[in-house]
Amino acid sequence: MAEEVIIFARSLPFHHLGGMEVVAWDLAVQLQVKGFKVTVVTTDFDEDIPVLENTPQIIKLKNIPKAAYSPGWWAETEKIIETWRTKDNVSAVISISAGAFSTLKHKKLFPNAKFIMQAHGTSIGELVSKIKTRKIKKILSSVKNILGFYSDAKHYSYFDWVVAVGDAVKKDLTSFPTTLICSNDKVVKIENGIDEYLFSDDISQRNTVREQLGISFEAKIFLSASRLHEQKGVDKNIDLFAEIKKVNVDAKLLICGDGPYEKQLRKKVDELKLNHDVIFLGAKTRTDLAKIMQGADIFLFLTKRVEGLPLNVLEAMSSGLPLIISEHLTFNSSDKIFKCNPNHIPFKDVQAYINTLSSKERRSFIPKKNTLSHSVSEYTSLFLRNSK
């Protein structure tokens, strides 16, 4: 009988496309590929997903708010873990963020299982980020983060391992005051893993993508892919593109994603008279995004937000796309990574960087530690490792 892994995640990519959801589902699928019997407990969603050979079992909790924590979520997840008390082959219970908090009181029912929390941030880290925006609405909403810290304090100690998905998250977890409620010995860094086979440096679809979009094969294509939120800096991508367009007359900017800031971004494009050169493609599946990346030349992500380890950048690296990104992101500058202040973009230096790229071969440059295969291997090792 296959060993089981139970994953609690309030949302998956079938609710909406976000970094946490993508990481959770990719991990579930690859653990199933590895031979585990994987069950994912989540809230209800409408999308039909194809049942393939390695598709994990999904249990959708109905009649509670979708993609959200709620009294119903806490009650139903506790109820479902109790019904599995007879399972004796569970290797791990994985909590995506706080997803499994209500199950911890029944941890003793699974003496052979490791209870693991996948942390994408901390309450204190989010609090600091909101204060730094200096926006009243954000600062007032930080009360939720204070309450979140209290909830974290009640649950962190029960996990065998707390996985930080990047350096920024690990720093928050091992710094005051979070270190008061989370032992440093339990914190393990396993960085977000990108499916290196989906996002590869293959460009066999390059011309097909361009033909479908009505873009010439010779044009320089810039790509922005993120949620269309003010903090994601898509407006800064557009500002940069407007300057690039003055030199690269046939350049195009593709914007993938949707969100509350789309109307303002479209207005900005209209005011800059770039309607024929900036193409809004909407939200894309990861398969479609991987294909679009084959048709692009340079990836832009001038985010204003403090990001942990953004998946969109890793996907672009895996696809071999050179980057122009915000200087506060943790990636190191290189011949394929240009970093700058999104509020003071050195346009001449950016253009000089772009000029150097024409002679470079398209090659993936994602670190091994950020590949999905490495990430899954690290998780499976935790299933066997005794917590301290």
N, C-alpha and C positions, 0 to 999 in steps of 0.2 A: 504494500500500500504506500502510495506517495506521501511524503511529508507535506504538511499543509502550511500555508502562510495566509494570514488574515490581515487585510488592509482596511482601515477606516479612513475615508476621505469624504468630506461633505460635498465636494464637487470634483468633476472629471472634465476632460476636454469636451464631453458631450453636453455639458451645461454651458460652458463658455471656454474660450481658449486663453489660458493664462499659464505662467511659468510653473506654478505649484501643481496645477492640474496635469500638465504635460509630463512633468517629472514623475508624478505618482503613477500615471497610467503606463508610461514606458517601463518603469520598474516592475509593475505587475505583470506586464506581457513577457518581459524577459525572464522573470523568475519562473513563469509558466514554461517558457522555452527550455529552461534549465532542468525541468522535471518536477518542480513543485506543483502541488495542487493549490491554486491561488483563488481566494474569494475576496472580492472587493465590496465593501458595504458603503453605500452612498445614498444621497437623496434622489428622488424621482427625476426623470428627464424624459423628454418626448422623442428624442432622436433614436432612430433605429440603427443599430450597429451590426455589421455582418459578423456572423459567428464563424470564425476560422479555427483552424486546428489548435492554435495557441492562445485563443481568447480566454481570459480568466472568467470565472463565474462572477456575475454582478448581481448583488442584491440591492434593489431600489426600495428605500423606505418611503412609503406613500403617505399622503395626508399630513405632511409636515412641510414647512417652507423649503423650497428648492435651493440648493447650493448655499445653505446658510446654517449657522449654529442656532439652535432654538431649544426650548424646553422639550419639544417633541424629539429632536435629535438625541439629546442626552438620555431621555427615557427609553427610546427604541433601541439605541446601541447597547445600553446596559441590559435590556431585555434579551437581545439577540445573543450576547456573549454568554448569558446564563443558560440559554438553550443548548449551547455547545459544550456544556460541562463534561460530557462523556467522551469528547474527543481526546485521544491520548497521543496523537501524532502531529501536534501543532509545533512547528519549529520557531515561528515568530508571529507576533502581533505587532503590526506597524501602524503607528498613528501619524497621519499626514497633518502636520501642525497639531492642533488640539483635538483632532478627530476622535481619538480613542480615550479621552480623559475619563469618561464615565465608566469605562470598562475596567479601569485599574483596580477598583475595589474587589474585583473577582480574579485578580491575577493568580491567586493561590490555586485556582481550579486548573491551571496550566503550568505545572511545575517544570516542565521540560522546554517551555517556550521562552524566548527572549522578547521582552516588551521594549519596542524601539520607537522613539519619537523622531520624526524627520522635521527638523526646525528650519523654517525659511526666514525667520526673523525673531526678534524678541519684543516684548511689550515696551521695554525701556528704549530699545533701538528705534521703534516706531515713534515713541514719545519725543525723543530727541529730534528725529527727522521732521516731525510736525512743528516743533518749536522753531526750528531753523528756517521754516518757510516764512515766519513772521506774519502769517495770515490769521486773523482773529478766528475765523471759522475753523481752521485746522487746529489751532491751539485749544479752542473750546472742546473740540472732539477728542482731545488727548485724554480726557477724563476716562474714556473707555480703556485706554492703555494702562492707566493706573489700576483700574479694576482687573484688567487682564493680568497684571503682575501678581495680584493677590490670588487669582485663579491658578496661575503658573506655580506659585509657591505651594499650593496644596497638592500638586500633581507631579512635578518634576522628579521628586525623590523616589517615586515608585517605578520609574523607568530603569531598565538595565543599561540602556544606552540612549544618548541624545545625539543625533547626527546633525551636524552643522553643514549646510550645503555649500558653504564658501567661507573664505577668510573673514569677511565682515561679520557674518553670523557667528562664527566661532569666537571672534574677539568680543562680541556683545555677550555671549554666553559665559565667557570666562573672565568678565570684568565686573566690577562693582556697579550696581548692587545685585545683578543676576547671579553672581557667584555665591551669594548668600543662600540661594534656593536651589542651585544646581551645582553639584560637585564637579570640579574640573576633571576628575578621574573618569567621569561618565561621558564626557564630551569627545566625540570622534568626528573628524572632518571627512566627509565623503562628498566631493563636489558634484554638482549637477552633471549628469551624463547625457551626451548627445548621441543619437543613433547615427554612427559614422557611416553606415551603409545607406541610409536614406539621404543624409546631408553629406554628399561626397563631392570630390572635385571633378566628377564626370560632367562634360559639357555637351553631350550628344544631343540634348534638347535645346541648345542655345538658339539656333536659328528658328526652330519651330515656335518657341516662345515669342520671339521678336515678330515673326510673321503673324501670329495670332493677335498681337497687340498693335500691329500696323507700324512697327518701328524698323528702321533700316538696319541691316546687319552691321554697318560701320558706326552707328551712333554710340555715344558713351552713355550707358545707363546706370543711374544711381538708384539705390533701393533703400527704402525706409520700411521697417516692419516692426510694429509695436501697437499697443493699445493707443487709441487716439485720445489721450488724456493730456491736459496742459503740462503736467510734470514730465512727460516723456520727451519733450523737446522737439516734437515734429515740426513746430513752427520755426525752430532754429535750423532744422534740416532744409526747410524751404528757403530761409534767408540765405543760407550757404549756397543752395542750388541757384538762386537768382544771380549771385555773383559769378558762379561757375559758368552759367549760361552766356555771360557776356564774352567769354573767351571760347567756350566750346558750344558753338551755335547749334549743333545738332543734338545736344545733350537732352536726356529725358530723365524725369524723376518718377519712380513708381512708389506709391504709398499703399502698403498692405496693412489692414487693421480697421477696426471700427471703435467707436466710443463717443463720449459726450462732447468732445472738442472738435468733432468733424465739421460742424457748421462754421465755426470760426476759422478753421484751416482752409476750407473752400473759399471763404470770403477773402482771406489773405492772398490766396493764389489768384483770385479774380482781380484784386487791387494791383497785384504785381504784373498783371497781364500775362500770366503763365498757363492759362487754361489748356493750351494745346501741348504743353510740355510737361505738365504734372498730371499724372494719371492715378486717380483713386481706384484701387482694385477691391476694396472692402476686406472683410475677414476671410482668411484662407485656411484651408486644412493644411496640416504640416506637409502632406504629400504634394499639394499644389505649391506651397511656399518653396519647397526644395527644388521643384521644377523651375519656378520663377527665378530662383537664385542662379540657376544655370544660365539664364539669359541676361543677368546683370553683370556689371563690371566693378562697382564700388558700393560698399554698404555704409550708410550714415546712421549714427545714433548719438545725437547731441543732447542726451537726457539732462534734465536739471535735477533729477532725483538722485538720492544716494542709493545706488543699486548694489545688491550683493554680488551676484554672478549672473548677469542677464543671459537668458537662453538665446535670445535673438543674435547676440554677438557671437556666442559659441557656435551657433548654427552657421553663421556666415564664415567663421574661421574654418569650420569643418568643410564647408563648400569651397574654400580657397579664395573667398572674396576679400580684397583689401578693405581696411576699415578707416573711417574717420569718426572718432568717438570723443566723448567728453573726457577731459583730463583727470577728473576725480574717479573714473572707473579704475579698477585694480589691475588691468592689463598693462604690460610694459610696452613702451614704444618700440617699434622695429621698422624694418623696411616695408612691412605690410600693415603697420598700425600707426596712424597719425593721431595724436591726442592734442586737444586744444580746449580753451575756455569757451563754452557755448555762448557766453555773453560778450566775448571779445574775440571773435574769430579772425585769425590772421590770414586773410584771403590770399595774399600773395604766396605765403608759405604753403597753403593748401594746394594752390595751383602748381607750385613747384613739385610738391609731393605727387600730385596726379600725373605730372609729366614723366615721373620716373617709373610709373607702373606699366607703361605700354610694352616694355621689353621683358617683363617678368612673366614666367610661366604660371599657369593656374595650378596651384598645388595646395592641398589641405595643410593647415598649420595649427590644428587644434592639439593641445597637449594630451597625452595619453590619459592623464588623470581625469580629463573631462569627457572621455568617451563612455558610451553606455555600457559597453562590455566590461570596462574597468570598474565602473560604479557598481554593477550587479555583483561582480566578484567580491568587492569590498563588503557589500551587505551580507552575502552568504557566509563570509568569514565571521561576521558578528554573530550569526546564528549559533556558531560553535564556540565562540570565545566567552569565557567566564567574566562577568562584570566584576569590577573592583569594589 
